Amino acid sequence: VQLQASGGGLVQAGDSLRLSCAASGRTFSSYSMGWFRQAPGKEREFVAAIKWSGGSTYYADSVKGRFTISRDNAKSTVYLQMNKIQPEDTAVYYCAAASRRIIVSELAYDTNYNYWGQGTLVTVSS
């Protein structure tokens, strides 16, 4: 599976932004998907995940209530809708695909992912 993230850019605090991650291949619907981010000088951290079925989602506490992950299996694409963006959300955002059938909370661990996209930069000005 190849993943291509897009949609990043420069936004102001309080704005909204939607990231997309397009996957190649015909088995997208069998993968659970996640978004991670890495801020300058910090380690990569979990943001949100959605199970392969689309029935379960999981969020980091820092984005809960502001970000929404969704998927369109017909388009082989996963989205991250980011609302009320804050300067601390500035980071490179990565999408990832996991083939293992695990509970949704386990998708918070990057070791459970098989494939990673190249990242898209989100910069938030205050």
ChimeraX commands (.cxc) that place a marker at each C-alpha (Angstrom):
marker #1 position 0.00,0.00,0.00 radius 0.5
marker #1 position 1.30,3.44,-0.90 radius 0.5
marker #1 position -0.04,6.44,0.96 radius 0.5
marker #1 position -0.07,10.04,-0.20 radius 0.5
marker #1 position -0.99,12.69,2.34 radius 0.5
marker #1 position -2.08,16.15,1.29 radius 0.5
marker #1 position -3.96,19.21,2.45 radius 0.5
marker #1 position -1.45,20.80,4.77 radius 0.5
marker #1 position -0.66,24.48,4.73 radius 0.5
marker #1 position -0.41,27.69,6.69 radius 0.5
marker #1 position -3.50,28.58,8.68 radius 0.5
marker #1 position -4.42,30.88,11.53 radius 0.5
marker #1 position -5.44,29.79,14.98 radius 0.5
marker #1 position -9.12,28.95,15.07 radius 0.5
marker #1 position -9.26,27.99,11.40 radius 0.5
marker #1 position -10.25,24.64,9.96 radius 0.5
marker #1 position -8.31,22.38,7.63 radius 0.5
marker #1 position -8.91,18.98,6.11 radius 0.5
marker #1 position -6.10,16.57,5.46 radius 0.5
marker #1 position -6.47,13.72,3.00 radius 0.5
marker #1 position -4.54,10.52,2.60 radius 0.5
marker #1 position -5.03,8.63,-0.64 radius 0.5
marker #1 position -4.05,4.98,-0.76 radius 0.5
marker #1 position -3.07,2.90,-3.72 radius 0.5
marker #1 position -4.10,-0.69,-4.17 radius 0.5
marker #1 position -7.43,-2.45,-4.06 radius 0.5
marker #1 position -7.39,-3.55,-0.43 radius 0.5
marker #1 position -7.75,-0.20,1.31 radius 0.5
marker #1 position -10.94,-1.29,3.03 radius 0.5
marker #1 position -9.07,-4.03,4.86 radius 0.5
marker #1 position -6.69,-1.59,6.58 radius 0.5
marker #1 position -7.25,0.39,9.70 radius 0.5
marker #1 position -5.89,3.90,9.27 radius 0.5
marker #1 position -4.24,6.38,11.55 radius 0.5
marker #1 position -2.91,9.91,11.64 radius 0.5
marker #1 position 0.21,10.83,13.55 radius 0.5
marker #1 position 2.12,14.08,13.79 radius 0.5
marker #1 position 5.59,15.25,14.60 radius 0.5
marker #1 position 6.25,18.77,15.77 radius 0.5
marker #1 position 9.69,20.34,15.43 radius 0.5
marker #1 position 12.04,18.92,18.04 radius 0.5
marker #1 position 9.47,16.47,19.34 radius 0.5
marker #1 position 8.73,12.81,18.92 radius 0.5
marker #1 position 6.01,11.57,16.65 radius 0.5
marker #1 position 2.66,11.30,18.41 radius 0.5
marker #1 position -0.67,9.70,17.76 radius 0.5
marker #1 position -3.55,11.89,16.60 radius 0.5
marker #1 position -6.47,9.73,15.47 radius 0.5
marker #1 position -7.35,6.32,14.09 radius 0.5
marker #1 position -10.24,4.59,12.40 radius 0.5
marker #1 position -10.77,0.87,12.09 radius 0.5
marker #1 position -10.92,-0.88,8.76 radius 0.5
marker #1 position -14.68,-1.20,9.09 radius 0.5
marker #1 position -15.06,2.50,9.80 radius 0.5
marker #1 position -17.17,1.68,12.79 radius 0.5
marker #1 position -14.73,2.72,15.48 radius 0.5
marker #1 position -12.55,5.76,15.91 radius 0.5
marker #1 position -10.02,6.78,18.53 radius 0.5
marker #1 position -8.44,10.13,19.33 radius 0.5
marker #1 position -5.64,11.59,21.31 radius 0.5
marker #1 position -6.93,13.65,24.21 radius 0.5
marker #1 position -5.27,16.74,22.77 radius 0.5
marker #1 position -7.48,16.69,19.66 radius 0.5
marker #1 position -10.66,15.09,20.94 radius 0.5
marker #1 position -13.65,17.25,20.13 radius 0.5
marker #1 position -11.71,19.29,17.55 radius 0.5
marker #1 position -10.49,16.73,15.00 radius 0.5
marker #1 position -12.52,14.10,13.19 radius 0.5
marker #1 position -11.16,11.13,11.28 radius 0.5
marker #1 position -13.22,9.53,8.54 radius 0.5
marker #1 position -12.72,7.29,5.56 radius 0.5
marker #1 position -14.22,6.75,2.13 radius 0.5
marker #1 position -13.39,3.23,1.07 radius 0.5
marker #1 position -14.78,3.82,-2.42 radius 0.5
marker #1 position -12.13,6.53,-2.87 radius 0.5
marker #1 position -9.44,4.71,-0.87 radius 0.5
marker #1 position -9.01,7.85,1.17 radius 0.5
marker #1 position -8.88,8.72,4.83 radius 0.5
marker #1 position -9.49,12.25,6.06 radius 0.5
marker #1 position -8.63,14.30,9.09 radius 0.5
marker #1 position -10.95,17.25,9.62 radius 0.5
marker #1 position -9.20,19.71,11.88 radius 0.5
marker #1 position -11.31,22.40,13.51 radius 0.5
marker #1 position -10.36,25.11,15.98 radius 0.5
marker #1 position -6.73,24.60,15.06 radius 0.5
marker #1 position -4.22,25.86,17.60 radius 0.5
marker #1 position -0.52,26.80,17.29 radius 0.5
marker #1 position 0.38,23.63,19.17 radius 0.5
marker #1 position -1.11,21.65,16.29 radius 0.5
marker #1 position 1.79,22.76,14.11 radius 0.5
marker #1 position 3.49,19.60,12.88 radius 0.5
marker #1 position 4.11,17.32,9.97 radius 0.5
marker #1 position 1.10,15.03,9.76 radius 0.5
marker #1 position 1.53,11.44,8.63 radius 0.5
marker #1 position -1.05,8.89,7.67 radius 0.5
marker #1 position -0.45,5.20,8.22 radius 0.5
marker #1 position -2.12,1.89,7.45 radius 0.5
marker #1 position -2.39,-1.12,9.73 radius 0.5
marker #1 position -3.29,-4.60,8.53 radius 0.5
marker #1 position -3.60,-6.23,11.92 radius 0.5
marker #1 position -7.02,-6.79,13.40 radius 0.5
marker #1 position -6.61,-5.09,16.76 radius 0.5
marker #1 position -8.81,-3.08,19.05 radius 0.5
marker #1 position -9.05,0.55,18.12 radius 0.5
marker #1 position -7.09,1.83,21.11 radius 0.5
marker #1 position -4.09,-0.23,20.02 radius 0.5
marker #1 position -3.99,1.87,16.86 radius 0.5
marker #1 position -2.44,4.62,18.97 radius 0.5
marker #1 position 0.89,2.78,18.81 radius 0.5
marker #1 position 2.93,3.40,15.68 radius 0.5
marker #1 position 4.47,-0.07,15.88 radius 0.5
marker #1 position 1.12,-1.51,14.82 radius 0.5
marker #1 position 1.27,0.14,11.39 radius 0.5
marker #1 position 2.68,-1.44,8.26 radius 0.5
marker #1 position 2.75,1.49,5.86 radius 0.5
marker #1 position 3.39,5.22,6.18 radius 0.5
marker #1 position 2.81,8.22,3.96 radius 0.5
marker #1 position 5.33,10.97,3.38 radius 0.5
marker #1 position 3.72,13.61,5.59 radius 0.5
marker #1 position 2.10,16.97,5.03 radius 0.5
marker #1 position 3.06,20.09,6.95 radius 0.5
marker #1 position 0.51,22.06,8.93 radius 0.5
marker #1 position 1.67,25.41,10.27 radius 0.5
marker #1 position -0.59,27.37,12.57 radius 0.5
marker #1 position 0.04,31.04,13.25 radius 0.5
marker #1 position -1.30,32.71,16.36 radius 0.5
marker link #1:1,2 radius 0.2
marker link #1:2,3 radius 0.2
marker link #1:3,4 radius 0.2
marker link #1:4,5 radius 0.2
marker link #1:5,6 radius 0.2
marker link #1:6,7 radius 0.2
marker link #1:7,8 radius 0.2
marker link #1:8,9 radius 0.2
marker link #1:9,10 radius 0.2
marker link #1:10,11 radius 0.2
marker link #1:11,12 radius 0.2
marker link #1:12,13 radius 0.2
marker link #1:13,14 radius 0.2
marker link #1:14,15 radius 0.2
marker link #1:15,16 radius 0.2
marker link #1:16,17 radius 0.2
marker link #1:17,18 radius 0.2
marker link #1:18,19 radius 0.2
marker link #1:19,20 radius 0.2
marker link #1:20,21 radius 0.2
marker link #1:21,22 radius 0.2
marker link #1:22,23 radius 0.2
marker link #1:23,24 radius 0.2
marker link #1:24,25 radius 0.2
marker link #1:25,26 radius 0.2
marker link #1:26,27 radius 0.2
marker link #1:27,28 radius 0.2
marker link #1:28,29 radius 0.2
marker link #1:29,30 radius 0.2
marker link #1:30,31 radius 0.2
marker link #1:31,32 radius 0.2
marker link #1:32,33 radius 0.2
marker link #1:33,34 radius 0.2
marker link #1:34,35 radius 0.2
marker link #1:35,36 radius 0.2
marker link #1:36,37 radius 0.2
marker link #1:37,38 radius 0.2
marker link #1:38,39 radius 0.2
marker link #1:39,40 radius 0.2
marker link #1:40,41 radius 0.2
marker link #1:41,42 radius 0.2
marker link #1:42,43 radius 0.2
marker link #1:43,44 radius 0.2
marker link #1:44,45 radius 0.2
marker link #1:45,46 radius 0.2
marker link #1:46,47 radius 0.2
marker link #1:47,48 radius 0.2
marker link #1:48,49 radius 0.2
marker link #1:49,50 radius 0.2
marker link #1:50,51 radius 0.2
marker link #1:51,52 radius 0.2
marker link #1:52,53 radius 0.2
marker link #1:53,54 radius 0.2
marker link #1:54,55 radius 0.2
marker link #1:55,56 radius 0.2
marker link #1:56,57 radius 0.2
marker link #1:57,58 radius 0.2
marker link #1:58,59 radius 0.2
marker link #1:59,60 radius 0.2
marker link #1:60,61 radius 0.2
marker link #1:61,62 radius 0.2
marker link #1:62,63 radius 0.2
marker link #1:63,64 radius 0.2
marker link #1:64,65 radius 0.2
marker link #1:65,66 radius 0.2
marker link #1:66,67 radius 0.2
marker link #1:67,68 radius 0.2
marker link #1:68,69 radius 0.2
marker link #1:69,70 radius 0.2
marker link #1:70,71 radius 0.2
marker link #1:71,72 radius 0.2
marker link #1:72,73 radius 0.2
marker link #1:73,74 radius 0.2
marker link #1:74,75 radius 0.2
marker link #1:75,76 radius 0.2
marker link #1:76,77 radius 0.2
marker link #1:77,78 radius 0.2
marker link #1:78,79 radius 0.2
marker link #1:79,80 radius 0.2
marker link #1:80,81 radius 0.2
marker link #1:81,82 radius 0.2
marker link #1:82,83 radius 0.2
marker link #1:83,84 radius 0.2
marker link #1:84,85 radius 0.2
marker link #1:85,86 radius 0.2
marker link #1:86,87 radius 0.2
marker link #1:87,88 radius 0.2
marker link #1:88,89 radius 0.2
marker link #1:89,90 radius 0.2
marker link #1:90,91 radius 0.2
marker link #1:91,92 radius 0.2
marker link #1:92,93 radius 0.2
marker link #1:93,94 radius 0.2
marker link #1:94,95 radius 0.2
marker link #1:95,96 radius 0.2
marker link #1:96,97 radius 0.2
marker link #1:97,98 radius 0.2
marker link #1:98,99 radius 0.2
marker link #1:99,100 radius 0.2
marker link #1:100,101 radius 0.2
marker link #1:101,102 radius 0.2
marker link #1:102,103 radius 0.2
marker link #1:103,104 radius 0.2
marker link #1:104,105 radius 0.2
marker link #1:105,106 radius 0.2
marker link #1:106,107 radius 0.2
marker link #1:107,108 radius 0.2
marker link #1:108,109 radius 0.2
marker link #1:109,110 radius 0.2
marker link #1:110,111 radius 0.2
marker link #1:111,112 radius 0.2
marker link #1:112,113 radius 0.2
marker link #1:113,114 radius 0.2
marker link #1:114,115 radius 0.2
marker link #1:115,116 radius 0.2
marker link #1:116,117 radius 0.2
marker link #1:117,118 radius 0.2
marker link #1:118,119 radius 0.2
marker link #1:119,120 radius 0.2
marker link #1:120,121 radius 0.2
marker link #1:121,122 radius 0.2
marker link #1:122,123 radius 0.2
marker link #1:123,124 radius 0.2
marker link #1:124,125 radius 0.2
marker link #1:125,126 radius 0.2
view
